[in-house]
């Protein structure tokens, strides 16, 4: 497409670009590209730069299958124990374990700095607007192969789904799970309800931490979620858990390769 002016881009140009991305075997990337283009041209229309968006009536080029993978208790136990000797950097093990403990996004855990954790008030001391919500640049798309031939393939994001699913099985309300997952509410009520839900989140995460430890260790004494997270977070040297994964490391640490083998 070269560098045409926005007003010269047609719907055919958009479709041609998306089809080219699909042809290089990146159908999901084509969908994401369309999403970005829609936002960009919607902004241009709103600013009276364009009268109409060339993305109007352009359908997503590829269907997406919604993942429904949630690890069972035997798989959780197997994964947790396998991480002890997995062929990966120690920080990578902690990232995966913290995702399983907290249900947070991979990017949020990777960008976490020990100084940003308030152990007296749950976890992340940063305001919601300061928490990373997007994939860290250069972060590989991790797909873990089966473990020892007895555990099905999963992705780190499946750990987040696992936490949400198992919390619901414990009787934790969908609203509390939603707060823990850091899902932003956009309805009218959310504009008026400014309660942070900290007490509910702490109770839910403590319940999940106790259940998680029972899964891993049987009937061993359960830790609450703050102590479990403290043990995982404070083990590595000072710095971000994801140092090296994003391609930049403040302490010149080697890159983290998150691969379970």
N, C-alpha and C positions, 0 to 999 in steps of 0.2 A: 504493500500500500504506500510505501515511501513516507513522505511527510505532508499529506494533503491537509488543507484547512478543514476545520470541523464542519463547516457549512457544505463542503464538497463530498463528505462521506455519505454514501447511500446505504440503504438496507442490503443491497447486493454485496457491497464491500464487507459489511459485518458478517453476513452469511459465509462469504468466501473465506474470511479469516478464521471463523469458527470451524469450518469444514477442514481447513488445512491443519488445524490443531488436532482434530479428530483423526485425520489421516496419519499423523505421526504417533498414533496409539496413545493419545492423552485425552480421552473423552471427558473425564471429570474436570480436567484443566480447562477444557473448552467451555464447560458450564460456568466455571468460576470466572473465566474471562468475560463471558456474557454478563454476568452479574456486575462486574466492575464497569463495563462499558455502559450498562443501563444507568448506573449511578452517575457516571461522568456526564452522559448526555442529558440526564434528568436535571442535573445542576445547570448545564448550559441553557436548557429551556427555561428553567426558573429564573436565570439571570438575563433573559431576553437576548442571549447570544444566538440561539437557534429558535425557530418556530416549532419544530417538531423533531423528535428523536429518531434516528435511523434504526434504533433498536425496537421500536414499536412493532408489535405483532411478530417479532422474531422468537421462535420457540427454543427451549434448551435443546442443544443438538444430541444429547445423550441422556438416557434414562439412568437413574441412580437407584441402586438397591439399598434400602435402609438396613443398616446392620442391627442385629439383635443379639449379638454375642455377649453373654454374661457368664463369667466363670462360676462353676459349681464349687462346693466346699472342698471336695477332693483336689480340684485344680488349684484353688487358692493355696491349700497346704503344700501342694507339689511345687508351685511357683515360688512361694516364699522360701522354702528350703533349698530349691535349686539355685536361687540367687546367691546363696552362700558361696558356691563354688563356680558360678557362671563365668564364662570367659568374657569379661567386660570390666571397664573401669569401675572402681568403688562408687563413684558418684552416680553412675548409671544405675547401679543396684538401688541406691538410696532414692533416686528419682522414681523408679517403678514402685518401690515399697511405699513411699510417701503418697503416691497417687492412689494406692490401694488403701492406705490409712485415711486419707482426707477426701478422696473423690474429686480433687481439683484437676484442672487441665494440665497437660504436660508442660505447656509454655509457662503457666503460672508457677509450677514447681521448679522448673529449670531456671527461672528468673529470680527465684527466692534467695534472699541474702539473710544470713543468720541475724544481722543487726535489725532486720525488718520484722522479726518475729517477736511478738509480745506474748510470752508464755502465760502471763497472768490473765490475759484477755483473749483466749483461744489461740489463733495463729497469726494471721497477717495483720501487721499494724498499719499497713498502707491503706489509704482510702480506696474505695472501689474504683474511682477514676484513674488511680495510679497503678492498678494491677494489670499486668500484661494480659491481653485478650487474644493476641494473634500469634501465629507460629513464629518462633525466633528465626531470623535469617540464617540460612544455611543448615537448619535443623533437618536431618534426614527423616524420611517417612519410614517409620520403623514397623516392620512386620516380623513378629517372632515366629520362628519355625516350631513345629511340635517338639515337646521336651520328652526325650527318651522314647519317642514313638507312642506315648500314651496320653499326650495332651494336645488338643487341637490347636490350630493356628489362632493367634489373637493379635490385636494391636494394643498399644498403650491406652488408646481411648476406650477400649473395651473394659479396662480396669475401672474407669469412671462410671461406665454403665453398670458394672458389677456392684460397685458400692451403692449406687442408687437403688438397684433391684433388691439387693440383700437388706438394705435399710427398710424398704417397704415391707419386706417379709417379716421384719422385726416389729412391725406395727407403727413405724415412724410415719407421720403424716406426709402426704405429697407436698404440702406447703413447706414443711421443714426441710424436706429433701431438696426442694427447689432453691431454698435459701443457701443450703450447703453447696449446691452446684454452682452458685453465683449466677443464676439465670436472672436476667434483668426483666422486671415486670414493666409493661408498657400501658396497662389499663389505667382508667381514670383514678381508681382507688389508690393506686401506687403513688400518685402525686400528693395525696393527703396523708397516707400512712408512712410516717418517717421512722417507725420503730425498726431497730437493727436486728431484732430477733436473736441476739447473742445468747440469751439463756436457753432458748429452744435449740439452737445449733449446738451448744455445748452438751446439752443432755443427749441429743441425738448422736453426736460423735462419740461421746463416752460409751453409750450403749453399743455402738458399732465397734469401737475399739475392744470392748470386753468380749464381744462375740467373735471378733477376728482372732483375738488371742486364744480363745477357746478352740477355734477351728485349727489353729496352728499347733497349739500345745496341749490340746485336750482340756482337762479341768485345772490347768495350772492357774495360779493367782493372776487375776486380770489387772492390767494397767489401764489407767484412763487415757484418753486420746492425747492429752497434753504431754503426759510423761512419755508416751510412745513416740510422739513426734519429736520431743526434745532429744530423745536418745538417737533418733535417726538424723536429725538436723545438726546436732552439735558434734557429731563424730568427725565430719570432714574438717579440714583446715579452713580458716576464715575465707570467705568468698562465696560467690554464687554457686548453687548446686549445678547449674548448667554451664559453668565455665568451660570453654573449649568446644562445646557442642554447637554454639552459635557461630563459631569461627573466630571469636575474639576471646582472649583469656587475659584478665588483668594480672594474673600471676605467672603468665607464660606456662601454664599447665598444658600437658598434651591433650589433644582432642579426645572427646569421649565417643566411643563407638558403641551405641546401644544395640547390641545383637545378642540374643539368647541362643546359645548353641549347646 
